[in-house]
Each structure stands twice: as structure tokens, then as C-alpha cells.
């Protein structure tokens, strides 16, 4: 109960920090750094170019490779236009549940990990435990990508990663990648009565979307026979089409926001190759009317998926700690694939349900939080045992 009380207190403070992705997270990172330093951790803070956002990397235990990483993102999604029954940035308890923005996605896991830091300090004599808390996961895993590059450059080689996204404490050993793009169309405005004299950016955006829909269908036939994902193929989603100012004006600008969730890298290469050919054709048509017209795609993020592995020390460890029977894969993305890309064995396992994430009255149940704390307490004994 003491561990749950401490975790709840830390979670309450974390929820009070409005770390919506468009806002700074530095105040939250500074709070976590102070808590971990009090527990004896060696803490480093890596700021972004603005100085307003930062990643935290902290270590308890001996120097060296083979450590266990506890990973979580500090940013949350907006609450604008959502109908909350309580202040989203104040932790409220009702009926065995803790309500607040970020409770399940994913500040509860961060709070539990930090609450257990003093216990880790007592037991981490043979193997280090690392804390990796990042910014801007919700907008493209930007902080995670930056942190992984730091680890790569320094040659740091932790062996196991536990990403505490909400899985109801199920072990997730695989998920799709997440590639996000914004494609801009620059046309030439004019009067709607003479459409041939302008370049209609919205119409060319529609042609681009039509190609996305064509590729969306084509990907279904490329699903690997042994794919465990639901759906088993790489998906494409057109998120928005923005353009135009009036009924009688040829729109000079349009923007398409879209994403794909690759099951395999070859699918992403296929889509990008097909689109490159299509965009070249669109550019030729647009520039034939106006030389400054054209199409440009801005890559928001290309975050690799978490590939299921035959041998996975992280999966084996969490299976022992939780007593879970079997593992799953999920379609949503996390930072797990980033850690896998630098040679770590990784799983996603954390308290709460993804069904509650991003919704009004987001919550985490006390039972789920207690299960997470139990797993982390059992982890302590592994820190006094050298890596196999």
C-alpha cells in the first residue's frame, strides 16, 4: 500500500503538469530528475533546439552494458473540445479509478518506475536500471529518436527495454511502424470561371489521395502469410485535406496529411516508390500551366515498428515477472522499435488500456497500477544478478 500511495502522489504531480505536445515539457522533466537524483540516480537531461523540451536519461546501479531500460513519454494529447467531468490536469479518484489526462498514456508507468527508484538503488548491484523519459512521442516519436541517437553515439548498450504504454499489463512483442507525412500542393489562383488558366491545388490533392486509395487496396495483397497483426497488411490513412478559400476562387494551396503503418519495410518502400512516380507526373502537369506550381512532401516521422523475435530476453523476463501466458502484437505504434534498432530486446508492457487513451475522462484503475508496481518490485531481484 505504501508503494501505491507513493506512486499515486507522484502521478498526481505529473498530471498537474500540462505537457500537451504543443507545450514545453521541461518543468515535468525537471521534477522527475529531482526525484531520481534523490534516489541516487545519475541523471542527464538532453534538451531540444528550443530549450523548452527535453529527454531524461538516468541510471541506478553499476556502469556498463546489459542494463534494463524503463521507458515512457511525458507528452500527452490535447483536451480541447473534449467533454471532461473533472479538471483533466488534476488527479481525481472515483470508484477505484484515477482520472486525468495522461493517467494511462502514460504517466502512471512513469510514476510507478520513479516511485520504485529507491528500491532499485538497494538492489542494483550487478546490473543497472535506466530511466528513459521523452518528449513528443505523440507527434512522431521525436524525443525518442533523439535519445536513441545519443545512446548510439555513446555506444551505450542496454540489453532489455520495457516500454510502459498501456497494454493492461499484457506483453506486446510486436507492433507496426508509423510513418507520418504532410504533402503540400502549390497551385496558381484565379477566377473560378476560367479554371484552365489556374492550377487547382485541391484538385491535384484529390488526385494524390486517389493514388493513396489505390495503394491502400494494393497493400492488402502484400500481407505476409504469417502476419499476426489486425489487419494483417500495411495500412494507409488519409487524415485531412485542407485547401480553398471560396466557391469561385481557384485554390492556390492545399495540404494532405496522411500516414501509413507498415508491417514490413518493403511495403513502405513500395508506397514511397509508387508515390514518387505519381508525384513526378503531377508536377509535370502543374508546371506546364505555371512554372512555380508543384508538390512537396514533408516527412513528419518514420518510426520503425517492433519486430517480433524468436529469442527475446525482454519477453522472457517480463513473462517471469508477471506470470503472463503468451504475447500479443498490436497495430498502434510506440518507441519500442527505436530501442530495438540499437540492438536491445524490447517489449511493451504497462498499466491501463489503450481504449482509454486520448479520450475525455481518461483513467487508470488502481488495480492496474498495483499490478505494475508488483512487476517492478519483482524486477528488483534481477538487478542483483549479472546478465546471463
RAWOVEN-V487292 format. One record per residue. RES is the residue in one letter. NEAR is the number of other C-alpha atoms within 12 Angstrom. Layout:
RES:NEAR  RES:NEAR
This chain:
X:14  X:13  X:27  X:30  X:19  X:25  X:34  X:36  X:24  X:32  X:44  X:31  X:31  X:43  X:40  X:28  X:33  X:31  X:38  X:32  X:30  X:19  X:24  X:27  X:39  X:33  X:29  X:39  X:41  X:28  X:27  X:42  X:32  X:23  X:31  X:37  X:25  X:19  X:25  X:25  X:33  X:26  X:27  X:25  X:35  X:32  X:27  X:23  X:11  X:12  X:16  X:23  X:34  X:39  X:45  X:45  X:39  X:39  X:37  X:41  X:34  X:27  X:21  X:23  X:26  X:30  X:38  X:45  X:43  X:46  X:47  X:49  X:52  X:51  X:44  X:40  X:33  X:26  X:27  X:13  X:9  X:17  X:14  X:21  X:19  X:21  X:21  X:35  X:32  X:27  X:32  X:31  X:22  X:16  X:12  X:15  X:25  X:36  X:39  X:44  X:46  X:52  X:57  X:50  X:46  X:50  X:55  X:53  X:51  X:52  X:48  X:47  X:51  X:49  X:36  X:40  X:42  X:27  X:30  X:38  X:33  X:25  X:26  X:32  X:24  X:27  X:34  X:41  X:50  X:44  X:48  X:48  X:53  X:48  X:46  X:37  X:41  X:36  X:32  X:31  X:38  X:32  X:40  X:43  X:35  X:34  X:37  X:37  X:20  X:24  X:26  X:20  X:12  X:14  X:14  X:27  X:28  X:36  X:34  X:38  X:42  X:52  X:51  X:49  X:45  X:43  X:37  X:34  X:42  X:36  X:39  X:45  X:42  X:39  X:42  X:41  X:39  X:40  X:38  X:33  X:29  X:28  X:37  X:32  X:40  X:35  X:40  X:34  X:31  X:25  X:20  X:21  X:13  X:15  X:21  X:19  X:20  X:32  X:40  X:39  X:42  X:34  X:31  X:39  X:42  X:25  X:26  X:38  X:32  X:20  X:26  X:33  X:23  X:20  X:31  X:31  X:19  X:20  X:30  X:23  X:16  X:26  X:25  X:20  X:12  X:13  X:25  X:24  X:31  X:21  X:24  X:25  X:34  X:41  X:38  X:36  X:26  X:28  X:18  X:19  X:26  X:24  X:29  X:27  X:19  X:14  X:12  X:15  X:25  X:30  X:31  X:36  X:32  X:37  X:33  X:35  X:29  X:32  X:36  X:43  X:41  X:43  X:43  X:33  X:27  X:19  X:30  X:33  X:20  X:22  X:33  X:26  X:15  X:22  X:29  X:21  X:16  X:25  X:30  X:19  X:20  X:31  X:31  X:20  X:26  X:31  X:24  X:19  X:21  X:23  X:17  X:21  X:29  X:32  X:37  X:27  X:27  X:19  X:22  X:23  X:30  X:32  X:42  X:35  X:40  X:43  X:39  X:33  X:23  X:13  X:15  X:28  X:29  X:39  X:36  X:27  X:33  X:39  X:26  X:20  X:27  X:28  X:19  X:21  X:16  X:17  X:29  X:27  X:31  X:34  X:30  X:36  X:40  X:54  X:49  X:48  X:38  X:39  X:43  X:39  X:25  X:28  X:27  X:35  X:38  X:44  X:50  X:48  X:48  X:45  X:45  X:37  X:29  X:30  X:20  X:28  X:32  X:29  X:28  X:26  X:31  X:43  X:45  X:45  X:31  X:32  X:22  X:31  X:44  X:34  X:32  X:42  X:39  X:29  X:34  X:44  X:29  X:24  X:35  X:32  X:25  X:30  X:32  X:25  X:19  X:21  X:23  X:14
